[in-house]
Amino acid sequence: MQLKILPGLTGPADLKALSINQLPELAAEIRHAICEQVMHTGGHFAPNLGVVELTIALHYVFDFAWDRLLFDVGHQCYPHKLLTGRYSMLPTLRKTGGMAGFPEPQESDYDLFSVGHAGTAISTAVGMARGDLLNSESFDPQDNPDGRRVVALVGDASIVNGVAMEGLNNAGTLKRQLLVVFNDNGMAIANPQGALAAYFDRIRINPAYRKVKQAAKDVVQHLPGGSMIGEMYHRMGEIAKDAIAEDAWFEKFGLLTVGPIDGHDLPTLIDMLLEVKNFDRPMVLHVHTVKGKGYRFAEGDATTFHSPKPFTVQNGSKLTSEGCKVELVSSGRSFTSAFSDALSDIMKGDDKVVTCTAAMSDGTGLTKIIKDFPERSWDTGICESHAMDMMAGLAKTGFRPFFAVYSTFLQRAFDQAFQEVALQGLAVRLCLDRAGLVGGDGAIHQGFCDISLLRVFPKSTLTAAMDEPSLRAALEFMREYEDGISCVRYPRDSVSDLFTNEDCPPFELGKARPLRIHKKPDVAILGYGVMAIEAIKAVDILDGEYRVNVYDARFAKPVDTQLIASLTQRNIPIITVEDHGLEGGFGSCVIDSCHDQGIDTSNITRLGIPMRWIYQGARTDQLEECGLDAPSIARTIRKVVDTSVAAPIITVEPKHTKAAVSSHSDITS
């Protein structure tokens, strides 16, 4: 497809110069550009295809150089980026130094927040609406018609998130314009869950809901701005009659509801937005879209194509046809797949094991488990806090719950982990996918603080898996651990087969596993999780230059104090390596343990994620940037061995930032 309009758009002003008749062609070009890019690099595909017309209409009607546009679940932002002058950046999508896959203020003034967690848009929109009101900049149809309008775009079932509910509750108290655009595509990342999702399903399929009775005109007259709605009836005729809801769920929060309307009908969208933009009270525009719109393979399997790896398409000229064949590029067996198989085997052998995930059944590997064990596994929807508390309730009734959750989303359930789990002495088991550096998703999804969060709880025990056999062993250890919270962390990566031919010993509380041992080593490396594999690769690079002992640390809490004491007593330098933030991470656990034992820590060097944001790029690039790839670890080994044992201060030149000097023998970049 030859792109004629999109390459010439330098911003929304150029969009507004187009006629409405040209917009469907622009929509087709945007879809084509997104498809061509994601096919080669991977990225969020189906959610962006579904909001093309909606995003065009929003930018066509509003001026978001002045007005406010807040994104929820920011993976719907690709069309927005293309319409705001970033088409030339598209080939760098999710690459190091390139265009982020989520809204990013450092990239453009049109992006107000870095957004990756669901449920936040309404609350931040309420905050900006209040701020503009205090600054005398807010839109008012009489007093300030040129003021700022505020729009929150909500989608992928994030409306069921607790924070979204809190935002709606407060939005209804505003006495000024606020538009919540509810992009209802009948999907979350996977199929939506819960009673509220079922309610919206009924709305979507019930034609009677969209046919407002004549009496509704009298009802809306009693709502704030009712006279304006009456004018909408007069000016828009049947469109408004079909759209204004007489008994909408959102009105319970004090927000007038319009819709659902067709989110792919550009003229209707634009007409409706032109009307509601001047409404002087908070309201909801309910828009029905199709996730994956425009490509039959994405529409038919929106879960798989939510955020796929690179893929190939046969019969590429017929991408919208039913006969095209799509194949995802394989990059080896993933930790997620390994976890799924391991947990399935555990559930077969123990009928007290139960599991859940929060809207990430595919991403965490629970899709097949939910199908095979429907009575003992659940997808709660986008509500990590509820999921944690539900697991606590199951633990209280004698079950062994495993909560599969991304490391970055665990943060949203910290209070529940504290109050309802740890404080009660309950054994809830956390399976932390996407731990550490996550590649193209960048800073918003980096799993860099799960150790820091969970180590504070009494009787919590924290483990990490370096490969598939160790993941299975960690899960079995957790199954039997009943004293408190336990967790295992593993990355968004393929499993290594380096040690699959060796017996994997069971996990023993607070004990490391030796991988390569010399009687008189020059240095010892404690690798936490997959960093133990990276350490082995580093030793191989050195090719016998030094005698290096490598251990799979296994536990961050409790650490192997006996091993650490033995190494330090023999004046053997220790390097800790972790795919986690240095603050409060595995290395800190080692240092704290030494202090508790009165052991000198001057001969311990820590490697981990530095105290700065690591943005999008390949995971291999991110490891290199942080000094955690095998060549960087090899260089650190040389420096540690060749430097005096007296507290070396090591300077490392980061790949993408200025040189940083570390203290306390910590390498932070």
C-alpha positions in Angstrom: 0.0 0.0 0.0 1.4 3.4 -0.9 1.0 5.9 1.9 -0.2 9.3 0.5 -1.5 11.2 3.5 0.2 9.9 6.7 3.9 10.8 5.7 2.9 14.4 5.2 1.2 14.9 8.6 3.5 16.9 10.8 0.9 17.3 13.5 -2.8 17.6 14.3 -3.0 21.0 12.4 -2.4 19.1 9.2 -5.0 16.5 10.2 -7.6 19.3 10.6 -6.9 20.5 7.1 -8.2 17.2 5.7 -11.8 16.8 4.6 -13.9 14.2 6.5 -14.0 12.2 3.3 -10.2 11.8 3.4 -10.2 10.4 6.9 -11.1 6.8 6.1 -8.1 6.7 3.7 -5.9 8.1 6.5 -7.3 5.4 8.9 -6.3 2.7 6.4 -2.8 4.1 6.0 -2.3 4.2 9.8 -3.4 0.6 10.1 -1.0 -0.4 7.3 1.9 1.5 8.9 1.3 -0.1 12.3 1.0 -3.6 10.8 4.2 -3.3 8.7 6.1 -2.1 11.8 4.8 -4.6 14.3 5.3 -7.5 11.9 9.1 -6.8 12.0 9.6 -5.7 15.6 6.7 -6.9 17.6 4.6 -4.6 19.8 1.0 -3.8 20.7 -1.0 -4.6 17.6 -4.7 -5.3 18.2 -5.4 -2.6 20.7 -4.0 0.1 18.4 -5.9 -1.1 15.4 -9.1 -0.8 17.3 -8.7 2.9 18.2 -7.6 4.3 14.8 -10.9 6.1 13.9 -11.5 7.1 17.5 -8.0 8.7 17.8 -8.4 10.5 14.5 -11.8 11.9 15.5 -10.4 13.1 18.9 -7.5 14.9 17.3 -9.8 16.3 14.6 -12.2 17.9 17.1 -9.9 18.8 20.1 -6.7 20.7 20.2 -4.4 18.6 22.4 -1.6 21.1 22.1 -3.8 23.0 24.5 -6.4 20.6 25.7 -5.5 17.6 27.8 -5.5 14.0 26.6 -4.9 11.3 29.2 -4.4 7.7 28.2 -5.3 4.6 30.2 -3.4 1.4 29.5 -1.1 3.4 27.2 -0.7 0.6 24.7 -3.5 2.3 22.6 -1.2 5.2 21.7 0.4 4.3 18.3 -2.3 6.1 16.2 -1.9 9.1 18.6 1.8 9.2 18.0 1.5 9.0 14.3 -1.0 11.9 14.3 1.3 14.0 16.4 4.2 14.2 14.1 6.1 11.0 14.9 5.6 9.0 11.7 9.3 9.3 11.0 10.1 7.6 14.3 7.9 4.6 13.7 10.8 2.4 12.4 12.5 2.9 15.8 9.4 1.6 17.7 10.5 0.0 21.0 14.1 0.1 20.1 17.0 1.6 22.1 16.9 5.4 21.8 13.8 5.1 19.6 10.0 5.6 20.0 8.5 4.2 23.1 5.6 1.8 22.8 3.7 3.8 25.5 3.0 7.5 25.9 6.3 9.2 26.9 6.5 12.9 27.9 10.2 13.0 27.1 9.3 12.2 23.5 6.5 14.7 22.9 4.5 17.4 24.7 1.4 15.6 23.4 2.1 12.8 25.9 1.3 14.0 29.4 2.2 10.9 31.5 4.3 7.8 31.0 1.4 5.3 31.1 1.6 1.5 31.4 -0.6 0.5 34.4 -4.4 0.4 34.0 -7.0 2.5 35.8 -5.0 5.8 36.1 -6.4 8.0 33.4 -9.6 9.2 35.0 -7.9 10.1 38.3 -5.0 12.0 36.6 -7.6 13.7 34.3 -9.6 14.8 37.4 -6.3 16.2 38.9 -5.5 18.2 35.7 -9.1 19.4 35.5 -8.9 20.7 39.0 -5.5 22.2 38.4 -6.7 24.0 35.3 -9.7 25.3 37.2 -7.4 26.7 40.0 -5.2 28.3 37.3 -8.3 29.9 35.7 -7.5 28.0 32.5 -10.4 25.5 32.4 -13.0 25.6 29.6 -16.3 27.2 30.4 -18.9 27.7 27.6 -19.8 31.1 28.9 -16.9 32.5 30.9 -13.9 30.9 29.2 -14.8 29.3 25.8 -11.1 29.2 24.9 -10.1 27.3 28.1 -8.6 23.9 28.3 -10.8 20.8 27.9 -9.8 17.5 29.5 -10.3 14.1 27.9 -9.5 10.6 29.4 -9.4 7.7 26.9 -10.1 4.5 28.8 -10.0 1.0 27.2 -9.2 -2.7 27.3 -11.5 -3.3 30.3 -9.4 -1.1 32.6 -12.7 0.5 33.7 -13.1 -2.4 36.1 -9.9 -1.4 38.0 -10.4 -0.1 41.5 -8.5 3.1 40.8 -10.8 3.8 37.8 -13.8 3.4 40.2 -12.2 5.9 42.6 -11.6 8.3 39.7 -15.2 8.0 38.5 -16.4 8.6 42.0 -14.5 11.9 42.2 -15.1 12.9 38.6 -18.8 13.2 39.3 -18.1 16.0 41.8 -16.5 18.3 39.2 -18.3 21.4 38.2 -16.6 21.8 34.9 -16.0 20.0 31.6 -14.4 16.5 31.7 -15.0 13.9 29.0 -14.3 10.2 29.7 -14.2 8.3 26.4 -14.9 4.7 27.3 -13.5 2.5 24.5 -15.5 -0.6 24.9 -14.1 -3.4 22.7 -15.4 -6.3 24.7 -11.8 -7.3 25.6 -9.1 -6.7 28.1 -5.7 -8.1 27.3 -7.6 -11.4 27.1 -11.4 -11.9 27.5 -12.7 -9.5 30.2 -13.8 -10.9 33.5 -16.3 -10.1 36.2 -19.9 -8.9 36.6 -19.2 -5.4 35.3 -17.8 -6.8 32.1 -20.9 -9.0 31.7 -23.0 -5.8 32.2 -21.3 -4.1 29.3 -21.7 -7.2 27.2 -25.4 -7.0 27.7 -25.4 -3.3 26.7 -23.4 -4.0 23.6 -25.7 -6.7 22.3 -29.1 -5.2 23.4 -30.5 -2.9 20.7 -33.1 -1.6 23.1 -30.4 0.0 25.2 -29.6 2.3 22.3 -33.2 3.4 21.7 -34.0 6.0 24.2 -37.7 6.5 24.8 -39.3 9.9 24.2 -39.6 10.3 28.0 -35.8 10.4 28.2 -35.8 13.9 26.9 -37.6 14.9 30.1 -35.2 12.9 32.2 -32.1 14.7 30.9 -33.6 18.1 31.5 -33.2 17.4 35.2 -29.5 16.6 34.8 -26.7 19.2 34.9 -26.5 20.7 31.4 -29.9 19.2 30.5 -30.9 22.1 28.3 -27.7 21.5 26.2 -28.7 17.9 25.8 -32.1 19.1 24.6 -30.4 21.2 22.0 -28.4 18.0 21.0 -31.7 16.3 20.3 -32.9 19.1 18.2 -29.7 19.5 16.2 -28.7 15.8 15.9 -32.0 14.1 15.6 -31.8 10.3 15.6 -28.1 10.2 16.4 -28.7 11.8 19.8 -31.9 9.9 20.5 -30.1 6.6 19.9 -27.1 7.7 21.9 -28.2 9.2 25.2 -28.7 6.6 27.8 -31.7 6.8 30.1 -30.4 4.5 32.9 -26.6 4.2 32.3 -24.4 2.7 34.9 -22.0 5.7 34.8 -24.8 8.0 35.8 -24.7 6.5 39.3 -21.4 8.4 39.6 -23.1 11.6 38.5 -21.8 11.4 34.9 -24.2 11.8 32.0 -23.6 8.9 29.6 -23.8 9.1 25.8 -23.6 5.9 23.8 -22.7 3.3 22.9 -21.9 4.6 19.4 -19.9 3.0 16.6 -16.2 3.8 17.2 -15.4 3.1 13.5 -17.9 5.5 12.0 -15.9 8.7 11.6 -18.7 11.1 10.6 -20.8 10.1 13.6 -17.8 10.1 16.0 -16.9 13.6 14.8 -20.4 14.9 15.1 -20.8 13.5 18.5 -17.5 14.8 19.8 -18.3 18.3 18.4 -21.4 18.3 20.5 -20.1 16.9 23.7 -16.8 18.9 23.7 -18.9 22.0 24.9 -20.7 20.2 27.7 -19.9 22.0 31.0 -20.1 18.9 33.3 -18.3 15.6 33.5 -19.7 13.0 31.1 -18.9 9.6 29.5 -18.9 8.9 25.8 -19.4 5.1 25.4 -17.8 4.0 22.2 -18.0 0.5 20.8 -14.9 -0.6 18.8 -13.4 -3.9 17.5 -10.0 -4.9 18.9 -7.8 -5.7 16.0 -10.0 -3.9 13.5 -9.0 -4.1 9.9 -7.1 -7.4 9.9 -9.2 -10.5 10.1 -6.5 -12.6 11.9 -6.2 -9.9 14.6 -9.9 -9.5 15.0 -10.4 -13.3 15.3 -7.6 -13.7 17.9 -7.2 -10.4 19.6 -5.5 -12.0 22.6 -2.7 -13.6 20.6 -2.3 -10.3 18.7 -2.6 -8.0 21.7 1.2 -7.7 21.8 2.7 -10.3 19.5 6.3 -11.1 18.7 7.3 -10.3 15.1 5.2 -12.3 12.7 5.0 -13.2 9.0 1.9 -13.2 6.8 1.5 -15.3 3.7 -0.7 -13.8 1.0 0.4 -10.4 2.3 -1.7 -8.6 -0.2 -4.8 -10.1 1.4 -4.2 -9.2 5.0 -7.9 -8.6 5.5 -9.0 -11.8 3.9 -9.9 -15.0 5.7 -7.4 -17.1 3.8 -4.1 -15.4 4.9 -1.8 -17.5 7.1 0.0 -15.8 10.0 3.0 -17.3 11.8 4.6 -15.8 15.0 8.4 -15.8 15.0 9.6 -18.3 17.6 12.5 -17.4 19.9 12.7 -20.6 21.9 10.9 -21.9 24.9 9.9 -19.1 27.2 10.0 -19.0 31.0 6.2 -18.3 30.8 5.6 -21.6 29.0 7.9 -23.5 31.4 6.0 -22.0 34.3 2.7 -23.0 32.8 3.7 -26.7 32.4 5.3 -26.8 35.8 2.3 -25.4 37.7 0.0 -27.7 35.7 2.0 -30.7 36.9 1.9 -29.4 40.5 -1.9 -29.0 40.3 -2.3 -32.5 39.0 -0.6 -33.8 42.1 -2.0 -31.6 44.7 -5.7 -30.7 44.7 -5.1 -28.0 47.4 -3.2 -25.9 44.9 -5.2 -23.0 43.4 -4.1 -20.2 41.1 -5.2 -16.9 39.6 -4.0 -14.0 37.5 -5.2 -10.4 37.0 -6.2 -10.1 33.3 -2.9 -11.7 32.2 -3.9 -15.3 31.6 -2.0 -15.5 28.3 0.9 -13.4 29.5 1.5 -15.4 32.6 0.8 -18.8 31.1 -2.5 -19.6 32.9 -4.7 -19.8 29.8 -4.3 -23.5 29.5 -4.4 -24.1 33.3 -7.7 -22.2 33.6 -9.1 -24.4 30.9 -7.8 -27.6 32.5 -8.6 -26.7 36.1 -11.7 -24.4 35.9 -12.7 -25.0 39.5 -9.3 -24.1 40.9 -8.0 -21.3 38.7 -9.3 -17.8 37.9 -8.7 -14.7 35.9 -10.0 -11.8 38.1 -9.6 -9.1 35.5 -7.5 -6.0 35.9 -7.6 -5.9 39.7 -4.3 -7.1 41.3 -5.4 -5.8 44.7 -8.5 -8.0 44.7 -6.6 -10.9 43.4 -4.1 -10.8 46.3 -6.9 -10.6 48.8 -8.8 -13.4 47.2 -5.6 -15.5 47.4 -5.4 -14.6 51.1 -9.0 -15.8 51.6 -8.2 -19.1 49.9 -5.1 -19.6 52.0 -7.2 -18.9 55.1 -9.5 -21.8 54.1 -6.6 -24.3 53.8 -5.7 -24.0 50.1 -2.2 -23.4 48.6 -2.7 -20.3 46.4 -0.3 -19.4 43.5 -0.8 -15.8 42.2 0.8 -15.4 38.7 1.5 -11.7 38.1 4.0 -9.5 36.3 6.6 -8.1 38.7 5.6 -4.6 37.7 1.9 -5.2 38.5 2.7 -6.8 41.9 3.4 -3.2 43.1 -0.3 -2.5 42.8 -1.1 -5.1 45.4 1.6 -4.2 48.0 -0.9 -3.1 50.6 -2.8 -6.3 50.4 0.4 -8.4 50.5 1.2 -6.5 53.8 -2.2 -6.4 55.5 -4.1 -9.5 54.4 -1.3 -11.9 53.7 2.0 -11.2 55.6 0.4 -9.7 58.7 -1.9 -12.7 59.0 0.9 -15.2 58.5 -0.7 -16.6 55.4 1.2 -18.6 52.7 0.5 -17.0 49.4 2.8 -17.9 46.6 3.8 -15.2 44.1 5.0 -16.2 40.6 6.6 -13.1 39.2 6.8 -13.1 35.4 8.6 -10.3 33.5 11.0 -9.8 36.5 14.0 -7.6 35.8 14.6 -5.9 32.4 11.7 -6.4 30.0 13.0 -5.1 26.7 10.7 -3.2 24.4 8.1 -2.3 27.0 10.7 -0.1 28.7 10.7 1.7 32.0 7.0 1.4 32.8 7.2 -2.4 32.9 10.7 -3.0 34.3 10.5 -5.4 37.2 13.1 -3.8 39.3 11.7 -3.6 42.8 10.0 -6.8 43.8 12.8 -7.9 46.1 12.8 -4.5 47.7 9.1 -4.7 48.4 8.8 -8.3 49.6 11.9 -8.6 51.7 10.4 -6.3 54.3 7.8 -8.8 55.4 8.6 -11.1 58.3 8.9 -14.8 57.3 8.8 -14.0 53.6 11.1 -16.0 51.4 12.3 -14.9 48.0 13.7 -17.1 45.3 14.7 -16.8 41.6 14.9 -19.3 38.8 17.9 -19.5 36.5 16.4 -22.1 34.1 13.4 -24.5 33.7 14.6 -27.2 36.1 15.3 -24.6 38.8 11.9 -23.0 38.2 10.2 -26.3 38.8 12.3 -26.9 41.9 11.4 -23.4 43.2 7.7 -23.9 42.7 7.8 -27.2 44.5 9.7 -25.5 47.4 7.0 -22.8 47.5 4.2 -25.4 47.5 5.5 -26.8 50.8 6.5 -23.4 52.4 3.7 -22.5 54.8 5.3 -19.8 57.0 4.5 -16.7 55.0 4.7 -15.1 51.6 7.0 -16.8 49.1 7.9 -15.9 45.6 9.9 -16.9 42.5 11.0 -14.4 39.9 11.9 -15.1 36.3 12.3 -12.9 33.2 10.6 -12.3 29.9 13.1 -14.5 28.1 13.9 -17.9 26.8 15.0 -20.6 29.2 18.7 -21.7 29.0 19.6 -25.3 28.4 23.1 -24.9 29.8 22.4 -27.1 32.8 19.5 -29.2 31.7 21.7 -32.3 31.5 22.7 -31.9 35.1 20.6 -32.9 38.1 18.9 -29.9 39.7 18.9 -30.3 43.5 15.8 -29.4 45.4 15.6 -25.9 46.9 16.7 -25.8 50.5 15.9 -22.7 52.5 18.7 -20.2 52.3 21.1 -22.4 50.4 22.9 -21.6 47.2 23.8 -24.1 44.5 27.4 -24.3 43.3 27.7 -24.3 39.5 31.5 -24.1 38.9 33.9 -24.5 41.8 37.7 -24.2 42.3 39.5 -25.1 45.6 41.3 -21.8 45.6 39.2 -19.3 43.6 40.3 -15.8 42.7 36.8 -14.5 43.0 33.3 -15.8 43.6 30.1 -14.8 41.8 26.7 -15.1 43.4 24.2 -14.9 40.5 20.6 -14.4 41.4 18.3 -16.1 38.9 19.2 -15.9 35.3 22.2 -13.8 36.2 23.9 -17.0 37.2 23.7 -18.1 33.6 25.1 -14.8 32.5 28.0 -15.2 35.0 28.8 -18.6 33.5 29.0 -17.0 30.1 31.3 -14.3 31.4 33.6 -17.0 32.9 33.7 -18.7 29.5 34.7 -15.4 27.9 37.7 -15.2 30.2 38.7 -18.7 29.1 40.6 -19.8 32.2 42.2 -16.4 32.8 41.0 -16.5 36.4 39.7 -19.1 38.7 36.0 -18.1 39.3 33.5 -19.9 41.5 30.0 -19.4 40.3 26.9 -20.0 42.4 23.2 -20.0 41.7 22.3 -17.9 44.8 18.6 -19.1 44.6 17.5 -17.1 47.7 17.6 -13.4 48.3 15.9 -14.0 51.6 17.3 -15.7 53.4 20.7 -15.5 51.7 23.3 -18.3 52.1 25.1 -16.8 55.2 27.2 -19.9 55.7 28.6 -19.6 52.1 29.2 -15.8 52.4 31.0 -16.2 55.7 33.2 -19.0 54.3 34.2 -16.9 51.3 34.9 -13.7 53.2 36.9 -15.5 55.9 39.2 -16.8 53.1 39.5 -13.2 51.6 37.8 -14.3 48.4 36.2 -11.3 46.7 32.5 -11.6 46.0 30.5 -10.2 43.1 26.7 -10.3 43.4 24.8 -10.1 40.1 21.1 -9.4 39.8 18.5 -8.3 37.3 17.0 -6.0 39.9 17.5 -2.6 41.3 20.5 -2.2 43.5 18.5 -0.4 46.2 17.1 -3.1 48.4 17.9 -5.9 46.0 19.8 -9.2 46.3 23.1 -7.5 46.8 21.7 -5.4 49.6 20.4 -8.6 51.2 24.0 -10.0 51.1 25.4 -6.8 52.6 22.8 -6.7 55.3 23.4 -10.3 56.2 27.2 -9.6 56.5 26.5 -6.7 58.8 24.3 -8.9 61.0 27.2 -11.3 61.3 29.9 -8.7 61.8 31.5 -9.5 58.4 33.5 -6.9 56.6 31.8 -6.0 53.3 34.6 -4.1 51.6 35.4 -7.0 49.4 31.9 -7.3 48.0 31.0 -5.8 44.7 27.4 -5.5 43.6 26.1 -5.5 40.0 22.4 -4.6 39.3 20.1 -2.2 37.6 21.3 1.4 38.4 19.2 4.1 40.0 17.9 5.6 36.8 15.1 4.7 34.4 16.0 2.1 31.7 14.0 2.9 28.6 12.8 0.7 25.7 15.2 -1.4 23.7 16.2 -5.1 23.3 16.7 -6.9 26.6 20.3 -7.6 25.5 20.9 -3.9 25.0 19.4 -3.1 28.4 21.6 -5.7 30.1 24.7 -4.2 28.4 23.6 -0.7 29.4 23.4 -1.9 33.1 26.7 -3.8 32.9 24.9 -7.1 33.4 25.7 -8.9 30.1 28.4 -11.5 30.0 31.1 -9.2 28.5 30.5 -6.6 31.1 30.5 -9.1 34.0 33.8 -10.5 32.5 35.3 -6.9 32.7 34.2 -6.6 36.3 35.8 -9.9 37.2 39.1 -8.6 35.8 38.8 -5.3 37.7 37.9 -7.0 41.0 40.7 -9.6 40.8 43.3 -7.1 39.6 42.4 -4.4 42.2 43.5 -4.3 45.8 41.0 -6.1 48.1 40.6 -2.9 50.0 37.2 -1.5 48.9 37.8 -0.8 45.3 36.0 2.2 43.8 35.1 1.1 40.2 34.2 3.5 37.5 32.2 2.1 34.6 31.3 3.9 31.4 27.6 3.3 30.7 26.6 2.7 27.2 23.9 5.4 26.9 24.7 7.9 29.7 27.6 9.8 31.2 30.2 8.0 33.2 29.1 7.2 36.8 31.3 6.6 39.8 30.0 4.2 42.3 30.8 3.9 46.0 30.9 1.0 48.5 32.3 -1.2 45.8 29.0 -1.1 43.9 28.9 -1.0 40.1 25.8 0.8 39.2 25.9 1.1 35.5 
